[in-house]
Each structure stands twice: as structure tokens, then as C-alpha cells.
Amino acid sequence: MRELYFKQALPISLDEAWHFFSNPANLKEITPAHMGFKVTSIHHGEKMYAGQVIRYIVSPLFGIPLKWVTEITHVVDKQYFVDEQRFGPYAFWHHQHHFTAIEGGVLMEDILHYKVGFGFLGNLMDGLLVRQEVESIFAFRKKILADRFPG
């Protein structure tokens, strides 16, 4: 299993950060276009809540579209939320999103645990492709967020 950690400080208030990141509609804005990301849920709501199920189409590798279903399992208002994959490309996916008010803005921290299935072949694919793709997605998010919320 992989464990990745990402952080970014933004010059916005905790309220602004929570408002933006707790709205599932904003996920597309912070996902690279080549991923073909599309929220397909009809009744997913405008704010994250525990028990919320969100369906997507995503093309993480080679442009192959995959259905992905996540559940928001934990939410503490303006502190953190957790999404876990229920169906999709990973054998395991657990993603924590933490928000902390700091001087001059907010610190966002992402803690991601994931595992690619298919045993040895999955481990090989993770080492060759998957981890770099996941890291590039977070690098893209960092740049998009810095542009969207300049300080």
C-alpha cells in the first residue's frame, strides 16, 4: 500500500477553503483535463456530508474511461473530510483532506493511502505509472489552486 502526503498553504480564509473544497462540483476544476473527469451523480448535493456517494467517470491511464464511486465517510465542518472508494480502479483508496487556519490563510493537507489491485502486476504498474500519475494530479492541483487563489 502506498501512503502519500501533500500540503499547500493558500491565502484564503478557512471558510473560503471549506466552501470551495466541500462542493463536489469543484472537483473537475482541480483535475487535469486529460483525466476526462466527469461527475455523473444526479443527487450528490452541493456540500460534502458523511454517507454521501459520488459517482464519476475518469480516465486515469491510457484514456480508458472507468467508473469510480466514492463515499464521503467522515466530515468535521471546516476541519476535514474523508473519501473512500467503493467501486473503481483501486483495490483500496482512502483520502483524507485536512484544513487548518494559519497566519495569512489556510493550510491544506492531503493524506492518501491507496493500493493497486492485481498482485505483482498491480505493484509493477504502480511503480511504473500509477504513482507518477497520482503525484502529477496533485502537482496540477497545487498549480491550479495557486492560480485561483493568488496571494
C-alpha positions as a Markdown table, in Angstrom:
| # | Residue | x | y | z |
|---|---|---|---|---|
| 1 | Met | 0.0 | 0.0 | 0.0 |
| 2 | Arg | 1.2 | 3.5 | -0.8 |
| 3 | Glu | 1.0 | 6.4 | 1.6 |
| 4 | Leu | 1.4 | 9.9 | 0.0 |
| 5 | Tyr | 1.3 | 13.3 | 1.7 |
| 6 | Phe | 0.7 | 16.6 | 0.1 |
| 7 | Lys | 0.3 | 20.1 | 1.6 |
| 8 | Gln | -0.3 | 23.6 | 0.4 |
| 9 | Ala | -0.9 | 26.9 | 2.1 |
| 10 | Leu | -3.4 | 29.3 | 0.4 |
| 11 | Pro | -4.0 | 32.9 | 1.2 |
| 12 | Ile | -7.7 | 32.5 | 1.8 |
| 13 | Ser | -9.8 | 32.0 | 4.9 |
| 14 | Leu | -10.8 | 28.7 | 6.4 |
| 15 | Asp | -14.4 | 29.5 | 5.4 |
| 16 | Glu | -13.5 | 30.1 | 1.8 |
| 17 | Ala | -11.4 | 27.0 | 1.6 |
| 18 | Trp | -14.1 | 24.8 | 3.1 |
| 19 | His | -16.8 | 26.3 | 0.8 |
| 20 | Phe | -14.7 | 25.5 | -2.3 |
| 21 | Phe | -13.4 | 22.1 | -1.4 |
| 22 | Ser | -16.6 | 20.7 | 0.2 |
| 23 | Asn | -18.5 | 21.2 | -3.1 |
| 24 | Pro | -18.2 | 18.1 | -5.3 |
| 25 | Ala | -18.8 | 20.3 | -8.4 |
| 26 | Asn | -15.4 | 21.9 | -7.9 |
| 27 | Leu | -13.5 | 18.6 | -8.3 |
| 28 | Lys | -13.5 | 18.9 | -12.1 |
| 29 | Glu | -11.8 | 22.3 | -11.9 |
| 30 | Ile | -8.8 | 20.9 | -10.0 |
| 31 | Thr | -8.4 | 17.7 | -12.1 |
| 32 | Pro | -6.3 | 17.6 | -15.2 |
| 33 | Ala | -8.4 | 17.7 | -18.4 |
| 34 | His | -6.6 | 14.6 | -19.8 |
| 35 | Met | -8.3 | 12.6 | -17.0 |
| 36 | Gly | -11.7 | 13.1 | -18.6 |
| 37 | Phe | -13.2 | 13.6 | -15.2 |
| 38 | Lys | -16.9 | 13.9 | -15.0 |
| 39 | Val | -19.3 | 13.7 | -12.0 |
| 40 | Thr | -22.2 | 11.5 | -13.0 |
| 41 | Ser | -24.2 | 11.6 | -9.8 |
| 42 | Ile | -27.5 | 13.3 | -10.0 |
| 43 | His | -28.3 | 13.6 | -6.4 |
| 44 | His | -24.9 | 14.1 | -4.8 |
| 45 | Gly | -25.7 | 17.5 | -3.2 |
| 46 | Glu | -23.7 | 20.7 | -3.1 |
| 47 | Lys | -21.8 | 20.1 | 0.1 |
| 48 | Met | -19.9 | 17.1 | 1.5 |
| 49 | Tyr | -21.7 | 15.1 | 4.2 |
| 50 | Ala | -21.0 | 11.7 | 5.8 |
| 51 | Gly | -22.6 | 9.0 | 3.8 |
| 52 | Gln | -22.6 | 10.9 | 0.6 |
| 53 | Val | -22.0 | 8.8 | -2.5 |
| 54 | Ile | -20.5 | 10.4 | -5.6 |
| 55 | Arg | -20.2 | 8.7 | -9.0 |
| 56 | Tyr | -17.6 | 9.7 | -11.6 |
| 57 | Ile | -16.2 | 8.8 | -15.0 |
| 58 | Val | -12.4 | 9.1 | -15.0 |
| 59 | Ser | -9.7 | 8.1 | -17.5 |
| 60 | Pro | -6.6 | 7.8 | -15.3 |
| 61 | Leu | -4.4 | 5.8 | -17.7 |
| 62 | Phe | -4.3 | 5.5 | -21.5 |
| 63 | Gly | -7.5 | 7.4 | -21.9 |
| 64 | Ile | -9.6 | 4.3 | -20.8 |
| 65 | Pro | -12.8 | 5.6 | -19.2 |
| 66 | Leu | -13.5 | 4.0 | -15.8 |
| 67 | Lys | -16.5 | 4.3 | -13.4 |
| 68 | Trp | -15.5 | 5.4 | -10.0 |
| 69 | Val | -17.7 | 5.6 | -6.9 |
| 70 | Thr | -16.6 | 7.2 | -3.7 |
| 71 | Glu | -18.3 | 7.6 | -0.4 |
| 72 | Ile | -17.6 | 10.6 | 2.0 |
| 73 | Thr | -17.2 | 8.6 | 5.2 |
| 74 | His | -16.3 | 11.4 | 7.7 |
| 75 | Val | -16.8 | 15.1 | 7.8 |
| 76 | Val | -15.9 | 17.6 | 10.5 |
| 77 | Asp | -17.0 | 21.0 | 9.4 |
| 78 | Lys | -14.1 | 23.2 | 8.4 |
| 79 | Gln | -11.6 | 20.7 | 9.7 |
| 80 | Tyr | -11.5 | 17.6 | 7.5 |
| 81 | Phe | -13.4 | 15.1 | 5.3 |
| 82 | Val | -12.5 | 11.6 | 4.1 |
| 83 | Asp | -13.4 | 10.0 | 0.8 |
| 84 | Glu | -13.1 | 6.2 | 0.3 |
| 85 | Gln | -13.5 | 4.4 | -3.0 |
| 86 | Arg | -16.4 | 1.9 | -3.1 |
| 87 | Phe | -16.0 | 0.9 | -6.7 |
| 88 | Gly | -13.3 | 1.8 | -9.1 |
| 89 | Pro | -9.7 | 1.3 | -10.4 |
| 90 | Tyr | -8.0 | 0.8 | -7.0 |
| 91 | Ala | -8.1 | -2.2 | -4.6 |
| 92 | Phe | -8.0 | 0.4 | -1.8 |
| 93 | Trp | -8.4 | 4.2 | -1.7 |
| 94 | His | -8.6 | 6.3 | 1.5 |
| 95 | His | -8.1 | 10.0 | 1.0 |
| 96 | Gln | -8.1 | 12.5 | 4.0 |
| 97 | His | -8.5 | 16.2 | 3.3 |
| 98 | His | -7.4 | 18.4 | 6.3 |
| 99 | Phe | -7.8 | 22.2 | 6.6 |
| 100 | Thr | -6.1 | 24.3 | 9.3 |
| 101 | Ala | -6.3 | 28.1 | 9.7 |
| 102 | Ile | -2.8 | 29.5 | 9.7 |
| 103 | Glu | -1.5 | 33.1 | 9.8 |
| 104 | Gly | -2.4 | 34.6 | 6.4 |
| 105 | Gly | -4.6 | 31.8 | 5.2 |
| 106 | Val | -5.2 | 28.1 | 5.4 |
| 107 | Leu | -3.0 | 25.0 | 5.3 |
| 108 | Met | -4.5 | 22.1 | 3.3 |
| 109 | Glu | -3.1 | 18.7 | 3.8 |
| 110 | Asp | -3.9 | 15.5 | 1.9 |
| 111 | Ile | -3.1 | 12.1 | 3.2 |
| 112 | Leu | -3.7 | 9.4 | 0.7 |
| 113 | His | -3.5 | 5.6 | 1.2 |
| 114 | Tyr | -4.0 | 3.5 | -1.9 |
| 115 | Lys | -3.3 | 0.1 | -3.3 |
| 116 | Val | -3.5 | -1.0 | -6.9 |
| 117 | Gly | -5.0 | -4.5 | -7.3 |
| 118 | Phe | -3.8 | -7.4 | -9.4 |
| 119 | Gly | -0.9 | -8.5 | -7.1 |
| 120 | Phe | 2.5 | -8.4 | -8.6 |
| 121 | Leu | 1.3 | -6.8 | -11.8 |
| 122 | Gly | -0.5 | -4.1 | -9.9 |
| 123 | Asn | 2.6 | -3.4 | -7.9 |
| 124 | Leu | 4.6 | -3.2 | -11.1 |
| 125 | Met | 2.0 | -0.8 | -12.7 |
| 126 | Asp | 2.1 | 1.3 | -9.5 |
| 127 | Gly | 5.9 | 1.7 | -9.7 |
| 128 | Leu | 5.9 | 2.4 | -13.4 |
| 129 | Leu | 2.8 | 4.5 | -13.9 |
| 130 | Val | 0.2 | 4.9 | -11.2 |
| 131 | Arg | 2.2 | 6.7 | -8.5 |
| 132 | Gln | 3.6 | 9.2 | -11.0 |
| 133 | Glu | 0.1 | 9.8 | -12.3 |
| 134 | Val | -1.3 | 10.4 | -8.8 |
| 135 | Glu | 1.6 | 12.7 | -8.0 |
| 136 | Ser | 1.1 | 14.6 | -11.2 |
| 137 | Ile | -2.6 | 15.1 | -10.4 |
| 138 | Phe | -1.7 | 16.7 | -7.0 |
| 139 | Ala | 1.0 | 18.8 | -8.7 |
| 140 | Phe | -1.6 | 20.0 | -11.1 |
| 141 | Arg | -4.0 | 20.8 | -8.2 |
| 142 | Lys | -1.3 | 22.8 | -6.5 |
| 143 | Lys | -0.7 | 24.9 | -9.5 |
| 144 | Ile | -4.4 | 25.5 | -10.3 |
| 145 | Leu | -5.1 | 26.4 | -6.7 |
| 146 | Ala | -2.2 | 28.8 | -6.6 |
| 147 | Asp | -3.5 | 30.5 | -9.7 |
| 148 | Arg | -7.1 | 30.5 | -8.5 |
| 149 | Phe | -6.2 | 31.9 | -5.1 |
| 150 | Pro | -3.1 | 34.1 | -5.6 |
| 151 | Gly | -1.6 | 35.7 | -2.6 |
